[in-house]
Amino acid sequence: MDLRGRSIRTLAWLGDAEFEREVRLRLAQRGDYPTDRLHAMKARIVCAEAQADMLAALESELDEVETGVVRRGRNVSPKASGRAVRDVRAYRAATGLEALVGHWCYGDPAARARFEALVIPKLEAAIDAVLAATARPVRST
């Protein structure tokens, strides 16, 4: 089912769900942590600022069509109501990334390979960093 013709907001909505699903799955594969800790780790990767950083790291590898999807996603205005948007620039970049993920994951099946090649290695590195930052120190007795 090719959903790439949907509105950019719909692509971003789908991409947001897919990105979070990937993060949750990959965190769960790393260990059996308490769910509150899983949630906290997930939140550090799925937040707008982290997604904006991820987009910045992969933008140079995007083709013209992908760059257009990101541009359209960035141009989506944040809702006036709802959660407070701390950093509008980061929020817009995150929406661009989410639209791109939706474009890759809910369109041509071959496009999923771009997601796997460009996003997954960066996602794994982000998970490694979060796990290292949240490691509980071992008590010495």
C-alpha distance (Angstrom), angle and dihedral (degrees) to the residues before:
residue distance angle dihedral
M1 . . .
D2 3.81 . .
L3 3.80 109.7 .
R4 3.82 96.0 167.6
G5 3.81 90.3 106.3
R6 3.81 91.7 64.4
S7 3.79 122.1 102.2
I8 3.78 116.6 -73.1
R9 3.82 88.7 -113.5
T10 3.80 89.9 56.8
L11 3.82 91.2 48.5
A12 3.81 89.9 49.8
W13 3.80 91.1 47.6
L14 3.80 90.6 52.2
G15 3.80 92.2 42.8
D16 3.79 91.0 51.2
A17 3.80 90.3 55.0
E18 3.81 92.9 46.2
F19 3.82 93.4 47.1
E20 3.81 92.1 49.9
R21 3.82 91.0 45.9
E22 3.81 90.0 54.2
V23 3.80 91.8 48.6
R24 3.81 92.6 48.6
L25 3.80 92.9 46.7
R26 3.80 93.8 48.4
L27 3.81 93.5 45.9
A28 3.80 90.8 50.1
Q29 3.80 89.7 50.5
R30 3.82 90.0 55.8
G31 3.78 95.4 60.7
D32 3.76 148.9 -39.8
Y33 3.79 99.5 -88.9
P34 3.80 126.8 167.6
T35 3.80 109.4 -87.3
D36 3.80 93.6 -117.5
R37 3.81 89.2 57.5
L38 3.83 91.4 45.8
H39 3.79 88.8 52.1
A40 3.80 93.0 49.4
M41 3.81 92.0 48.9
K42 3.80 91.6 46.9
A43 3.79 91.4 50.1
R44 3.82 91.1 56.4
I45 3.83 90.7 56.8
V46 3.80 100.7 37.4
C47 3.83 96.4 48.3
A48 3.80 119.2 112.3
E49 3.80 94.0 -110.6
A50 3.82 93.9 53.7
Q51 3.80 91.8 45.2
A52 3.83 90.3 49.5
D53 3.81 89.6 52.3
M54 3.80 90.5 49.3
L55 3.80 91.6 50.8
A56 3.81 90.9 49.6
A57 3.82 89.4 52.7
L58 3.81 93.9 54.0
E59 3.82 103.8 33.0
S60 3.80 94.3 95.8
E61 3.82 89.1 60.1
L62 3.82 96.1 54.4
D63 3.77 123.8 106.8
E64 3.81 124.7 -134.1
V65 3.81 95.8 -89.8
E66 3.81 92.4 47.5
T67 3.80 91.1 48.0
G68 3.80 88.5 52.5
V69 3.81 91.3 52.9
V70 3.82 90.3 50.8
R71 3.81 91.4 47.6
R72 3.82 91.4 51.4
G73 3.81 90.2 47.5
R74 3.79 92.0 50.3
N75 3.78 90.3 52.2
V76 3.81 92.5 60.4
S77 3.79 106.9 109.3
P78 3.78 116.6 -127.9
K79 3.78 114.0 -111.1
A80 3.78 113.5 -98.2
S81 3.79 90.7 -137.5
G82 3.76 130.4 45.7
R83 3.78 124.2 48.4
A84 3.76 117.3 10.4
V85 3.78 110.2 -104.1
R86 3.80 106.2 -136.5
D87 3.78 96.1 -173.3
V88 3.80 116.3 21.9
R89 3.82 92.3 -168.6
A90 3.83 91.7 54.3
Y91 3.81 91.2 44.5
R92 3.80 91.1 52.5
A93 3.80 92.6 46.8
A94 3.81 90.0 48.8
T95 3.80 89.6 51.4
G96 3.81 88.1 51.1
L97 3.81 90.4 53.0
E98 3.80 91.9 46.7
A99 3.83 91.1 50.3
L100 3.80 89.0 50.5
V101 3.80 91.9 49.8
G102 3.81 88.7 50.4
H103 3.80 89.7 49.1
W104 3.79 91.3 51.9
C105 3.80 98.7 40.9
Y106 3.80 102.4 39.6
G107 3.78 102.5 39.7
D108 3.76 134.2 51.9
P109 3.82 107.6 4.2
A110 3.81 89.4 -132.0
A111 3.81 89.5 60.2
R112 3.81 89.6 67.4
A113 3.80 86.3 72.6
R114 3.82 89.0 65.6
F115 3.80 89.4 55.2
E116 3.80 90.4 49.2
A117 3.81 93.0 47.3
L118 3.80 100.0 42.6
V119 3.81 107.9 27.4
I120 3.80 106.7 29.8
P121 3.84 96.5 62.5
K122 3.82 89.9 49.6
L123 3.78 90.5 45.4
E124 3.80 91.3 51.7
A125 3.83 89.9 49.9
A126 3.81 90.1 50.4
I127 3.80 90.3 50.7
D128 3.82 90.4 49.3
A129 3.81 89.7 52.0
V130 3.81 93.6 48.1
L131 3.79 92.0 47.7
A132 3.80 90.9 49.9
A133 3.81 92.3 47.2
T134 3.79 93.7 48.5
A135 3.80 97.6 41.9
R136 3.75 110.2 132.5
P137 3.78 113.1 -125.8
V138 3.77 115.8 -113.5
R139 3.80 112.3 -115.6
S140 3.73 115.8 -124.9
T141 3.77 116.1 -144.2
